[in-house]
Amino acid sequence: MATDTGAATTDTSAATIDTGVEQFLAELAHQRRASPHTLTAYRRDLALLAAGAGGRSLAELQSHELRRQAMRLHGQGLAARSLARTLSAWRAYYRWLARRGQLAADPCVGLRAPKRPRALPKALGIDQTAALLAMPGDDPLAVRDRAMFELFYSSGLRLAELASLNRVGGLDLAGGEVTVTGKRAKTRTVPVGAQAAAALTTWLEQRVAMAAAGEAALFVSRRGTRLSPRAIELRLAHWAKKSGLGLHVHPHMLRHSFASHVLQSSGDLRAVQEMLGHASIGTTQIYTHLDFQHLAKVYDAAHPRARKK
């Protein structure tokens, strides 16, 4: 049977589903109000287990047998995400059996799916970033958005950090830096580039007329109140579409682009870690893969032995 995201080919058409499984699914449907999609997925995942049980009741299977079946599915090409979902269904069923007193020991204890490969973050190219930030217009909203996204990209901020910035206390244009409080209440200070500083100076002149009395936020809405993270996300999507990039740009993509571009230029992974506010350099190291992809593209385009004839 083919899965939604994997490539396992186990035939479950002839597998006999335990009476216990039917009772388990019925309880999920009637007492826990599980969705039809969930019930279908659980039935499929338990059928995978039954297909390899040789006609035995699932309650008879031991830990080593479940591990062997999980390894078999993985070997057949079932993706890590799909296998994790399958094991979750198995665990739910065996916990249900244990609550009913039908197991001496839960065979799923210690059963783990293989680690999923970590997806690389998506980053814009330097030219794409420049096209996005070259947004036209001198109306207050355009001025605000230009300052907002220049700062976002210039300093590698998180969305929540950008939205929580105040007019006073975080931004220091004279010193060319901004101080934010990130995850785990960790405060860091990062540079603000010249273009971002110029855009922010222009915005601060216009902000006076937009901000409500007593509003502390650096970036405010039409109503004069703090701009929400969701509003920032929508404005970025609007400008990405207007710039003709042809792709959806989400706020974190500007942070990824900042990290990738600084690393490409400097090669200083430790400095990028500090500016991003990562607790572990291991988190930052994913950007070395983006940097390698960039170098690989340059190599393919430039090396005479890399080009196809």
C-alpha positions as protocol buffer text, in pm:
chain_id: "A"
residue {
  index: 1
  type: MET
  ca { x: 0 y: 0 z: 0 }
}
residue {
  index: 2
  type: ALA
  ca { x: 140 y: 339 z: -97 }
}
residue {
  index: 3
  type: THR
  ca { x: 132 y: 605 z: 171 }
}
residue {
  index: 4
  type: ASP
  ca { x: 75 y: 975 z: 143 }
}
residue {
  index: 5
  type: THR
  ca { x: 438 y: 1072 z: 199 }
}
residue {
  index: 6
  type: GLY
  ca { x: 628 y: 746 z: 198 }
}
residue {
  index: 7
  type: ALA
  ca { x: 700 y: 463 z: -40 }
}
residue {
  index: 8
  type: ALA
  ca { x: 617 y: 150 z: 161 }
}
residue {
  index: 9
  type: THR
  ca { x: 453 y: -119 z: -51 }
}
residue {
  index: 10
  type: THR
  ca { x: 315 y: -354 z: 213 }
}
residue {
  index: 11
  type: ASP
  ca { x: -10 y: -510 z: 92 }
}
residue {
  index: 12
  type: THR
  ca { x: -269 y: -471 z: 366 }
}
residue {
  index: 13
  type: SER
  ca { x: -567 y: -578 z: 158 }
}
residue {
  index: 14
  type: ALA
  ca { x: -564 y: -930 z: 298 }
}
residue {
  index: 15
  type: ALA
  ca { x: -468 y: -835 z: 653 }
}
residue {
  index: 16
  type: THR
  ca { x: -723 y: -933 z: 916 }
}
residue {
  index: 17
  type: ILE
  ca { x: -807 y: -651 z: 1154 }
}
residue {
  index: 18
  type: ASP
  ca { x: -843 y: -761 z: 1517 }
}
residue {
  index: 19
  type: THR
  ca { x: -1181 y: -736 z: 1682 }
}
residue {
  index: 20
  type: GLY
  ca { x: -995 y: -526 z: 1938 }
}
residue {
  index: 21
  type: VAL
  ca { x: -892 y: -282 z: 1669 }
}
residue {
  index: 22
  type: GLU
  ca { x: -1253 y: -240 z: 1558 }
}
residue {
  index: 23
  type: GLN
  ca { x: -1356 y: -174 z: 1919 }
}
residue {
  index: 24
  type: PHE
  ca { x: -1069 y: 73 z: 1959 }
}
residue {
  index: 25
  type: LEU
  ca { x: -1172 y: 263 z: 1644 }
}
residue {
  index: 26
  type: ALA
  ca { x: -1537 y: 262 z: 1750 }
}
residue {
  index: 27
  type: GLU
  ca { x: -1441 y: 416 z: 2084 }
}
residue {
  index: 28
  type: LEU
  ca { x: -1235 y: 682 z: 1907 }
}
residue {
  index: 29
  type: ALA
  ca { x: -1531 y: 761 z: 1684 }
}
residue {
  index: 30
  type: HIS
  ca { x: -1808 y: 772 z: 1942 }
}
residue {
  index: 31
  type: GLN
  ca { x: -1646 y: 869 z: 2271 }
}
residue {
  index: 32
  type: ARG
  ca { x: -1356 y: 1086 z: 2153 }
}
residue {
  index: 33
  type: ARG
  ca { x: -1522 y: 1225 z: 1840 }
}
residue {
  index: 34
  type: ALA
  ca { x: -1221 y: 1144 z: 1623 }
}
residue {
  index: 35
  type: SER
  ca { x: -1247 y: 1274 z: 1268 }
}
residue {
  index: 36
  type: PRO
  ca { x: -1305 y: 1036 z: 973 }
}
residue {
  index: 37
  type: HIS
  ca { x: -956 y: 1127 z: 850 }
}
residue {
  index: 38
  type: THR
  ca { x: -801 y: 1020 z: 1182 }
}
residue {
  index: 39
  type: LEU
  ca { x: -998 y: 696 z: 1189 }
}
residue {
  index: 40
  type: THR
  ca { x: -892 y: 613 z: 833 }
}
residue {
  index: 41
  type: ALA
  ca { x: -528 y: 682 z: 914 }
}
residue {
  index: 42
  type: TYR
  ca { x: -539 y: 471 z: 1233 }
}
residue {
  index: 43
  type: ARG
  ca { x: -706 y: 184 z: 1049 }
}
residue {
  index: 44
  type: ARG
  ca { x: -443 y: 197 z: 776 }
}
residue {
  index: 45
  type: ASP
  ca { x: -153 y: 214 z: 1023 }
}
residue {
  index: 46
  type: LEU
  ca { x: -283 y: -76 z: 1231 }
}
residue {
  index: 47
  type: ALA
  ca { x: -344 y: -274 z: 912 }
}
residue {
  index: 48
  type: LEU
  ca { x: 26 y: -231 z: 833 }
}
residue {
  index: 49
  type: LEU
  ca { x: 104 y: -391 z: 1168 }
}
residue {
  index: 50
  type: ALA
  ca { x: -149 y: -671 z: 1117 }
}
residue {
  index: 51
  type: ALA
  ca { x: -6 y: -745 z: 770 }
}
residue {
  index: 52
  type: GLY
  ca { x: 326 y: -841 z: 926 }
}
residue {
  index: 53
  type: ALA
  ca { x: 183 y: -1027 z: 1225 }
}
residue {
  index: 54
  type: GLY
  ca { x: 134 y: -1358 z: 1043 }
}
residue {
  index: 55
  type: GLY
  ca { x: -229 y: -1388 z: 1147 }
}
residue {
  index: 56
  type: ARG
  ca { x: -154 y: -1346 z: 1518 }
}
residue {
  index: 57
  type: SER
  ca { x: -346 y: -1108 z: 1740 }
}
residue {
  index: 58
  type: LEU
  ca { x: -178 y: -772 z: 1777 }
}
residue {
  index: 59
  type: ALA
  ca { x: -201 y: -813 z: 2155 }
}
residue {
  index: 60
  type: GLU
  ca { x: 42 y: -1107 z: 2128 }
}
residue {
  index: 61
  type: LEU
  ca { x: 322 y: -910 z: 1961 }
}
residue {
  index: 62
  type: GLN
  ca { x: 637 y: -833 z: 2158 }
}
residue {
  index: 63
  type: SER
  ca { x: 860 y: -525 z: 2154 }
}
residue {
  index: 64
  type: HIS
  ca { x: 1123 y: -679 z: 1926 }
}
residue {
  index: 65
  type: GLU
  ca { x: 854 y: -773 z: 1674 }
}
residue {
  index: 66
  type: LEU
  ca { x: 722 y: -417 z: 1660 }
}
residue {
  index: 67
  type: ARG
  ca { x: 1074 y: -283 z: 1618 }
}
residue {
  index: 68
  type: ARG
  ca { x: 1136 y: -532 z: 1337 }
}
residue {
  index: 69
  type: GLN
  ca { x: 815 y: -427 z: 1162 }
}
residue {
  index: 70
  type: ALA
  ca { x: 903 y: -59 z: 1199 }
}
residue {
  index: 71
  type: MET
  ca { x: 1247 y: -128 z: 1049 }
}
residue {
  index: 72
  type: ARG
  ca { x: 1087 y: -321 z: 765 }
}
residue {
  index: 73
  type: LEU
  ca { x: 854 y: -33 z: 682 }
}
residue {
  index: 74
  type: HIS
  ca { x: 1143 y: 211 z: 696 }
}
residue {
  index: 75
  type: GLY
  ca { x: 1347 y: -18 z: 470 }
}
residue {
  index: 76
  type: GLN
  ca { x: 1061 y: -27 z: 221 }
}
residue {
  index: 77
  type: GLY
  ca { x: 1087 y: 350 z: 190 }
}
residue {
  index: 78
  type: LEU
  ca { x: 822 y: 476 z: 430 }
}
residue {
  index: 79
  type: ALA
  ca { x: 918 y: 837 z: 500 }
}
residue {
  index: 80
  type: ALA
  ca { x: 1022 y: 931 z: 852 }
}
residue {
  index: 81
  type: ARG
  ca { x: 718 y: 1158 z: 895 }
}
residue {
  index: 82
  type: SER
  ca { x: 479 y: 882 z: 786 }
}
residue {
  index: 83
  type: LEU
  ca { x: 653 y: 626 z: 1004 }
}
residue {
  index: 84
  type: ALA
  ca { x: 627 y: 857 z: 1306 }
}
residue {
  index: 85
  type: ARG
  ca { x: 253 y: 888 z: 1244 }
}
residue {
  index: 86
  type: THR
  ca { x: 223 y: 508 z: 1208 }
}
residue {
  index: 87
  type: LEU
  ca { x: 405 y: 447 z: 1536 }
}
residue {
  index: 88
  type: SER
  ca { x: 178 y: 702 z: 1705 }
}
residue {
  index: 89
  type: ALA
  ca { x: -125 y: 494 z: 1600 }
}
residue {
  index: 90
  type: TRP
  ca { x: 38 y: 178 z: 1731 }
}
residue {
  index: 91
  type: ARG
  ca { x: 114 y: 343 z: 2065 }
}
residue {
  index: 92
  type: ALA
  ca { x: -243 y: 467 z: 2097 }
}
residue {
  index: 93
  type: TYR
  ca { x: -380 y: 119 z: 2035 }
}
residue {
  index: 94
  type: TYR
  ca { x: -147 y: -52 z: 2283 }
}
residue {
  index: 95
  type: ARG
  ca { x: -220 y: 209 z: 2549 }
}
residue {
  index: 96
  type: TRP
  ca { x: -589 y: 133 z: 2495 }
}
residue {
  index: 97
  type: LEU
  ca { x: -523 y: -241 z: 2539 }
}
residue {
  index: 98
  type: ALA
  ca { x: -321 y: -172 z: 2855 }
}
residue {
  index: 99
  type: ARG
  ca { x: -605 y: 32 z: 3009 }
}
residue {
  index: 100
  type: ARG
  ca { x: -834 y: -264 z: 2947 }
}
residue {
  index: 101
  type: GLY
  ca { x: -595 y: -500 z: 3124 }
}
residue {
  index: 102
  type: GLN
  ca { x: -517 y: -700 z: 2810 }
}
residue {
  index: 103
  type: LEU
  ca { x: -139 y: -651 z: 2820 }
}
residue {
  index: 104
  type: ALA
  ca { x: 124 y: -762 z: 3066 }
}
residue {
  index: 105
  type: ALA
  ca { x: 362 y: -498 z: 2926 }
}
residue {
  index: 106
  type: ASP
  ca { x: 334 y: -231 z: 2660 }
}
residue {
  index: 107
  type: PRO
  ca { x: 546 y: -343 z: 2360 }
}
residue {
  index: 108
  type: CYS
  ca { x: 566 y: 15 z: 2231 }
}
residue {
  index: 109
  type: VAL
  ca { x: 781 y: 136 z: 2520 }
}
residue {
  index: 110
  type: GLY
  ca { x: 1108 y: 259 z: 2373 }
}
residue {
  index: 111
  type: LEU
  ca { x: 983 y: 237 z: 2016 }
}
residue {
  index: 112
  type: ARG
  ca { x: 1113 y: 539 z: 1823 }
}
residue {
  index: 113
  type: ALA
  ca { x: 1092 y: 654 z: 1465 }
}
residue {
  index: 114
  type: PRO
  ca { x: 1415 y: 749 z: 1284 }
}
residue {
  index: 115
  type: LYS
  ca { x: 1501 y: 1117 z: 1298 }
}
residue {
  index: 116
  type: ARG
  ca { x: 1354 y: 1324 z: 1019 }
}
residue {
  index: 117
  type: PRO
  ca { x: 1603 y: 1502 z: 794 }
}
residue {
  index: 118
  type: ARG
  ca { x: 1605 y: 1867 z: 887 }
}
residue {
  index: 119
  type: ALA
  ca { x: 1458 y: 2084 z: 614 }
}
residue {
  index: 120
  type: LEU
  ca { x: 1672 y: 2375 z: 503 }
}
residue {
  index: 121
  type: PRO
  ca { x: 1519 y: 2716 z: 566 }
}
residue {
  index: 122
  type: LYS
  ca { x: 1418 y: 2907 z: 255 }
}
residue {
  index: 123
  type: ALA
  ca { x: 1611 y: 3224 z: 187 }
}
residue {
  index: 124
  type: LEU
  ca { x: 1581 y: 3489 z: -80 }
}
residue {
  index: 125
  type: GLY
  ca { x: 1867 y: 3562 z: -314 }
}
residue {
  index: 126
  type: ILE
  ca { x: 2044 y: 3895 z: -275 }
}
residue {
  index: 127
  type: ASP
  ca { x: 1883 y: 4032 z: -593 }
}
residue {
  index: 128
  type: GLN
  ca { x: 1540 y: 3909 z: -482 }
}
residue {
  index: 129
  type: THR
  ca { x: 1583 y: 4080 z: -146 }
}
residue {
  index: 130
  type: ALA
  ca { x: 1685 y: 4403 z: -317 }
}
residue {
  index: 131
  type: ALA
  ca { x: 1377 y: 4385 z: -541 }
}
residue {
  index: 132
  type: LEU
  ca { x: 1153 y: 4332 z: -242 }
}
residue {
  index: 133
  type: LEU
  ca { x: 1299 y: 4622 z: -46 }
}
residue {
  index: 134
  type: ALA
  ca { x: 1286 y: 4860 z: -343 }
}
residue {
  index: 135
  type: MET
  ca { x: 917 y: 4914 z: -272 }
}
residue {
  index: 136
  type: PRO
  ca { x: 782 y: 5231 z: -434 }
}
residue {
  index: 137
  type: GLY
  ca { x: 574 y: 5503 z: -274 }
}
residue {
  index: 138
  type: ASP
  ca { x: 611 y: 5778 z: -17 }
}
residue {
  index: 139
  type: ASP
  ca { x: 274 y: 5748 z: 156 }
}
residue {
  index: 140
  type: PRO
  ca { x: 290 y: 5674 z: 532 }
}
residue {
  index: 141
  type: LEU
  ca { x: 215 y: 5301 z: 495 }
}
residue {
  index: 142
  type: ALA
  ca { x: 482 y: 5253 z: 229 }
}
residue {
  index: 143
  type: VAL
  ca { x: 733 y: 5448 z: 439 }
}
residue {
  index: 144
  type: ARG
  ca { x: 646 y: 5240 z: 745 }
}
residue {
  index: 145
  type: ASP
  ca { x: 669 y: 4909 z: 558 }
}
residue {
  index: 146
  type: ARG
  ca { x: 1000 y: 5001 z: 395 }
}
residue {
  index: 147
  type: ALA
  ca { x: 1150 y: 5086 z: 734 }
}
residue {
  index: 148
  type: MET
  ca { x: 1002 y: 4774 z: 892 }
}
residue {
  index: 149
  type: PHE
  ca { x: 1136 y: 4530 z: 635 }
}
residue {
  index: 150
  type: GLU
  ca { x: 1471 y: 4704 z: 598 }
}
residue {
  index: 151
  type: LEU
  ca { x: 1519 y: 4663 z: 974 }
}
residue {
  index: 152
  type: PHE
  ca { x: 1393 y: 4305 z: 963 }
}
residue {
  index: 153
  type: TYR
  ca { x: 1649 y: 4209 z: 698 }
}
residue {
  index: 154
  type: SER
  ca { x: 1927 y: 4437 z: 824 }
}
residue {
  index: 155
  type: SER
  ca { x: 1929 y: 4295 z: 1176 }
}
residue {
  index: 156
  type: GLY
  ca { x: 1795 y: 3940 z: 1136 }
}
residue {
  index: 157
  type: LEU
  ca { x: 1513 y: 3988 z: 1384 }
}
residue {
  index: 158
  type: ARG
  ca { x: 1240 y: 3741 z: 1469 }
}
residue {
  index: 159
  type: LEU
  ca { x: 884 y: 3846 z: 1387 }
}
residue {
  index: 160
  type: ALA
  ca { x: 787 y: 3873 z: 1754 }
}
residue {
  index: 161
  type: GLU
  ca { x: 1097 y: 4082 z: 1826 }
}
residue {
  index: 162
  type: LEU
  ca { x: 1015 y: 4325 z: 1547 }
}
residue {
  index: 163
  type: ALA
  ca { x: 649 y: 4358 z: 1649 }
}
residue {
  index: 164
  type: SER
  ca { x: 739 y: 4423 z: 2014 }
}
residue {
  index: 165
  type: LEU
  ca { x: 989 y: 4702 z: 1947 }
}
residue {
  index: 166
  type: ASN
  ca { x: 912 y: 5036 z: 2110 }
}
residue {
  index: 167
  type: ARG
  ca { x: 996 y: 5381 z: 1985 }
}
residue {
  index: 168
  type: VAL
  ca { x: 1211 y: 5441 z: 2293 }
}
residue {
  index: 169
  type: GLY
  ca { x: 1433 y: 5187 z: 2463 }
}
residue {
  index: 170
  type: GLY
  ca { x: 1530 y: 4948 z: 2183 }
}
residue {
  index: 171
  type: LEU
  ca { x: 1626 y: 5140 z: 1872 }
}
residue {
  index: 172
  type: ASP
  ca { x: 1944 y: 5349 z: 1880 }
}
residue {
  index: 173
  type: LEU
  ca { x: 1993 y: 5508 z: 1540 }
}
residue {
  index: 174
  type: ALA
  ca { x: 2280 y: 5726 z: 1660 }
}
residue {
  index: 175
  type: GLY
  ca { x: 2469 y: 5416 z: 1767 }
}
residue {
  index: 176
  type: GLY
  ca { x: 2352 y: 5212 z: 1468 }
}
residue {
  index: 177
  type: GLU
  ca { x: 2205 y: 4929 z: 1674 }
}
residue {
  index: 178
  type: VAL
  ca { x: 1885 y: 4778 z: 1807 }
}
residue {
  index: 179
  type: THR
  ca { x: 1830 y: 4584 z: 2129 }
}
residue {
  index: 180
  type: VAL
  ca { x: 1564 y: 4314 z: 2140 }
}
residue {
  index: 181
  type: THR
  ca { x: 1448 y: 4049 z: 2382 }
}
residue {
  index: 182
  type: GLY
  ca { x: 1415 y: 3710 z: 2218 }
}
residue {
  index: 183
  type: LYS
  ca { x: 1350 y: 3352 z: 2321 }
}
residue {
  index: 184
  type: ARG
  ca { x: 1396 y: 3258 z: 2687 }
}
residue {
  index: 185
  type: ALA
  ca { x: 1394 y: 3632 z: 2767 }
}
residue {
  index: 186
  type: LYS
  ca { x: 1746 y: 3665 z: 2629 }
}
residue {
  index: 187
  type: THR
  ca { x: 1841 y: 4019 z: 2531 }
}
residue {
  index: 188
  type: ARG
  ca { x: 2082 y: 4090 z: 2247 }
}
residue {
  index: 189
  type: THR
  ca { x: 2203 y: 4396 z: 2060 }
}
residue {
  index: 190
  type: VAL
  ca { x: 2256 y: 4379 z: 1684 }
}
residue {
  index: 191
  type: PRO
  ca { x: 2373 y: 4630 z: 1423 }
}
residue {
  index: 192
  type: VAL
  ca { x: 2136 y: 4835 z: 1209 }
}
residue {
  index: 193
  type: GLY
  ca { x: 2263 y: 4893 z: 855 }
}
residue {
  index: 194
  type: ALA
  ca { x: 2284 y: 5235 z: 689 }
}
residue {
  index: 195
  type: GLN
  ca { x: 1990 y: 5177 z: 454 }
}
residue {
  index: 196
  type: ALA
  ca { x: 1771 y: 5053 z: 736 }
}
residue {
  index: 197
  type: ALA
  ca { x: 1872 y: 5351 z: 951 }
}
residue {
  index: 198
  type: ALA
  ca { x: 1782 y: 5594 z: 671 }
}
residue {
  index: 199
  type: ALA
  ca { x: 1444 y: 5425 z: 618 }
}
residue {
  index: 200
  type: LEU
  ca { x: 1374 y: 5433 z: 993 }
}
residue {
  index: 201
  type: THR
  ca { x: 1463 y: 5802 z: 1016 }
}
residue {
  index: 202
  type: THR
  ca { x: 1209 y: 5880 z: 744 }
}
residue {
  index: 203
  type: TRP
  ca { x: 947 y: 5664 z: 916 }
}
residue {
  index: 204
  type: LEU
  ca { x: 997 y: 5828 z: 1255 }
}
residue {
  index: 205
  type: GLU
  ca { x: 917 y: 6163 z: 1097 }
}
residue {
  index: 206
  type: GLN
  ca { x: 586 y: 6022 z: 966 }
}
residue {
  index: 207
  type: ARG
  ca { x: 508 y: 5816 z: 1274 }
}
residue {
  index: 208
  type: VAL
  ca { x: 430 y: 6130 z: 1475 }
}
residue {
  index: 209
  type: ALA
  ca { x: 114 y: 6186 z: 1272 }
}
residue {
  index: 210
  type: MET
  ca { x: 4 y: 5819 z: 1276 }
}
residue {
  index: 211
  type: ALA
  ca { x: 67 y: 5701 z: 1631 }
}
residue {
  index: 212
  type: ALA
  ca { x: -208 y: 5733 z: 1891 }
}
residue {
  index: 213
  type: ALA
  ca { x: -138 y: 5945 z: 2197 }
}
residue {
  index: 214
  type: GLY
  ca { x: 82 y: 5753 z: 2439 }
}
residue {
  index: 215
  type: GLU
  ca { x: 144 y: 5462 z: 2198 }
}
residue {
  index: 216
  type: ALA
  ca { x: 491 y: 5317 z: 2265 }
}
residue {
  index: 217
  type: ALA
  ca { x: 518 y: 5088 z: 1961 }
}
residue {
  index: 218
  type: LEU
  ca { x: 777 y: 5166 z: 1696 }
}
residue {
  index: 219
  type: PHE
  ca { x: 552 y: 5040 z: 1416 }
}
residue {
  index: 220
  type: VAL
  ca { x: 185 y: 5134 z: 1429 }
}
residue {
  index: 221
  type: SER
  ca { x: -126 y: 5059 z: 1226 }
}
residue {
  index: 222
  type: ARG
  ca { x: -366 y: 5300 z: 1053 }
}
residue {
  index: 223
  type: ARG
  ca { x: -548 y: 5323 z: 1387 }
}
residue {
  index: 224
  type: GLY
  ca { x: -230 y: 5436 z: 1557 }
}
residue {
  index: 225
  type: THR
  ca { x: -188 y: 5121 z: 1766 }
}
residue {
  index: 226
  type: ARG
  ca { x: 86 y: 4858 z: 1769 }
}
residue {
  index: 227
  type: LEU
  ca { x: 106 y: 4658 z: 1449 }
}
residue {
  index: 228
  type: SER
  ca { x: 38 y: 4289 z: 1519 }
}
residue {
  index: 229
  type: PRO
  ca { x: 265 y: 4007 z: 1396 }
}
residue {
  index: 230
  type: ARG
  ca { x: -14 y: 3887 z: 1167 }
}
residue {
  index: 231
  type: ALA
  ca { x: -51 y: 4236 z: 1016 }
}
residue {
  index: 232
  type: ILE
  ca { x: 324 y: 4246 z: 950 }
}
residue {
  index: 233
  type: GLU
  ca { x: 303 y: 3906 z: 782 }
}
residue {
  index: 234
  type: LEU
  ca { x: 20 y: 4025 z: 555 }
}
residue {
  index: 235
  type: ARG
  ca { x: 202 y: 4345 z: 462 }
}
residue {
  index: 236
  type: LEU
  ca { x: 513 y: 4148 z: 365 }
}
residue {
  index: 237
  type: ALA
  ca { x: 306 y: 3912 z: 150 }
}
residue {
  index: 238
  type: HIS
  ca { x: 146 y: 4216 z: -14 }
}
residue {
  index: 239
  type: TRP
  ca { x: 481 y: 4372 z: -101 }
}
residue {
  index: 240
  type: ALA
  ca { x: 628 y: 4043 z: -222 }
}
residue {
  index: 241
  type: LYS
  ca { x: 337 y: 4002 z: -462 }
}
residue {
  index: 242
  type: LYS
  ca { x: 361 y: 4365 z: -576 }
}
residue {
  index: 243
  type: SER
  ca { x: 736 y: 4333 z: -639 }
}
residue {
  index: 244
  type: GLY
  ca { x: 674 y: 4048 z: -886 }
}
residue {
  index: 245
  type: LEU
  ca { x: 897 y: 3793 z: -709 }
}
residue {
  index: 246
  type: GLY
  ca { x: 655 y: 3516 z: -795 }
}
residue {
  index: 247
  type: LEU
  ca { x: 680 y: 3346 z: -455 }
}
residue {
  index: 248
  type: HIS
  ca { x: 526 y: 3374 z: -112 }
}
residue {
  index: 249
  type: VAL
  ca { x: 759 y: 3553 z: 129 }
}
residue {
  index: 250
  type: HIS
  ca { x: 697 y: 3498 z: 499 }
}
residue {
  index: 251
  type: PRO
  ca { x: 863 y: 3704 z: 774 }
}
residue {
  index: 252
  type: HIS
  ca { x: 1108 y: 3437 z: 883 }
}
residue {
  index: 253
  type: MET
  ca { x: 1240 y: 3424 z: 527 }
}
residue {
  index: 254
  type: LEU
  ca { x: 1392 y: 3770 z: 578 }
}
residue {
  index: 255
  type: ARG
  ca { x: 1570 y: 3641 z: 888 }
}
residue {
  index: 256
  type: HIS
  ca { x: 1695 y: 3339 z: 694 }
}
residue {
  index: 257
  type: SER
  ca { x: 1809 y: 3567 z: 413 }
}
residue {
  index: 258
  type: PHE
  ca { x: 1997 y: 3789 z: 658 }
}
residue {
  index: 259
  type: ALA
  ca { x: 2181 y: 3489 z: 804 }
}
residue {
  index: 260
  type: SER
  ca { x: 2260 y: 3333 z: 469 }
}
residue {
  index: 261
  type: HIS
  ca { x: 2386 y: 3656 z: 312 }
}
residue {
  index: 262
  type: VAL
  ca { x: 2602 y: 3755 z: 608 }
}
residue {
  index: 263
  type: LEU
  ca { x: 2753 y: 3406 z: 619 }
}
residue {
  index: 264
  type: GLN
  ca { x: 2820 y: 3409 z: 245 }
}
residue {
  index: 265
  type: SER
  ca { x: 3007 y: 3738 z: 279 }
}
residue {
  index: 266
  type: SER
  ca { x: 3192 y: 3683 z: 606 }
}
residue {
  index: 267
  type: GLY
  ca { x: 3212 y: 3310 z: 671 }
}
residue {
  index: 268
  type: ASP
  ca { x: 3190 y: 3397 z: 1042 }
}
residue {
  index: 269
  type: LEU
  ca { x: 2945 y: 3143 z: 1183 }
}
residue {
  index: 270
  type: ARG
  ca { x: 2998 y: 3254 z: 1544 }
}
residue {
  index: 271
  type: ALA
  ca { x: 2910 y: 3614 z: 1463 }
}
residue {
  index: 272
  type: VAL
  ca { x: 2594 y: 3502 z: 1281 }
}
residue {
  index: 273
  type: GLN
  ca { x: 2502 y: 3293 z: 1586 }
}
residue {
  index: 274
  type: GLU
  ca { x: 2534 y: 3595 z: 1813 }
}
residue {
  index: 275
  type: MET
  ca { x: 2332 y: 3820 z: 1585 }
}
residue {
  index: 276
  type: LEU
  ca { x: 2054 y: 3564 z: 1545 }
}
residue {
  index: 277
  type: GLY
  ca { x: 2043 y: 3499 z: 1920 }
}
residue {
  index: 278
  type: HIS
  ca { x: 2085 y: 3121 z: 1886 }
}
residue {
  index: 279
  type: ALA
  ca { x: 2167 y: 2947 z: 2213 }
}
residue {
  index: 280
  type: SER
  ca { x: 2357 y: 2674 z: 2027 }
}
residue {
  index: 281
  type: ILE
  ca { x: 2584 y: 2712 z: 1729 }
}
residue {
  index: 282
  type: GLY
  ca { x: 2437 y: 2383 z: 1606 }
}
residue {
  index: 283
  type: THR
  ca { x: 2117 y: 2572 z: 1522 }
}
residue {
  index: 284
  type: THR
  ca { x: 2314 y: 2827 z: 1322 }
}
residue {
  index: 285
  type: GLN
  ca { x: 2509 y: 2562 z: 1134 }
}
residue {
  index: 286
  type: ILE
  ca { x: 2211 y: 2487 z: 912 }
}
residue {
  index: 287
  type: TYR
  ca { x: 2298 y: 2809 z: 729 }
}
residue {
  index: 288
  type: THR
  ca { x: 2631 y: 2657 z: 623 }
}
residue {
  index: 289
  type: HIS
  ca { x: 2424 y: 2424 z: 404 }
}
residue {
  index: 290
  type: LEU
  ca { x: 2258 y: 2724 z: 242 }
}
residue {
  index: 291
  type: ASP
  ca { x: 2601 y: 2877 z: 192 }
}
residue {
  index: 292
  type: PHE
  ca { x: 2725 y: 2555 z: 31 }
}
residue {
  index: 293
  type: GLN
  ca { x: 2424 y: 2554 z: -203 }
}
residue {
  index: 294
  type: HIS
  ca { x: 2518 y: 2908 z: -310 }
}
residue {
  index: 295
  type: LEU
  ca { x: 2878 y: 2806 z: -371 }
}
residue {
  index: 296
  type: ALA
  ca { x: 2766 y: 2498 z: -562 }
}
residue {
  index: 297
  type: LYS
  ca { x: 2555 y: 2713 z: -795 }
}
residue {
  index: 298
  type: VAL
  ca { x: 2850 y: 2945 z: -854 }
}
residue {
  index: 299
  type: TYR
  ca { x: 3072 y: 2645 z: -924 }
}
residue {
  index: 300
  type: ASP
  ca { x: 2825 y: 2490 z: -1166 }
}
residue {
  index: 301
  type: ALA
  ca { x: 2795 y: 2819 z: -1353 }
}
residue {
  index: 302
  type: ALA
  ca { x: 3165 y: 2906 z: -1360 }
}
residue {
  index: 303
  type: HIS
  ca { x: 3380 y: 2591 z: -1364 }
}
residue {
  index: 304
  type: PRO
  ca { x: 3458 y: 2474 z: -1720 }
}
residue {
  index: 305
  type: ARG
  ca { x: 3441 y: 2109 z: -1614 }
}
residue {
  index: 306
  type: ALA
  ca { x: 3108 y: 2155 z: -1434 }
}
residue {
  index: 307
  type: ARG
  ca { x: 2912 y: 2288 z: -1731 }
}
residue {
  index: 308
  type: LYS
  ca { x: 2725 y: 2043 z: -1949 }
}
residue {
  index: 309
  type: LYS
  ca { x: 2833 y: 2046 z: -2310 }
}
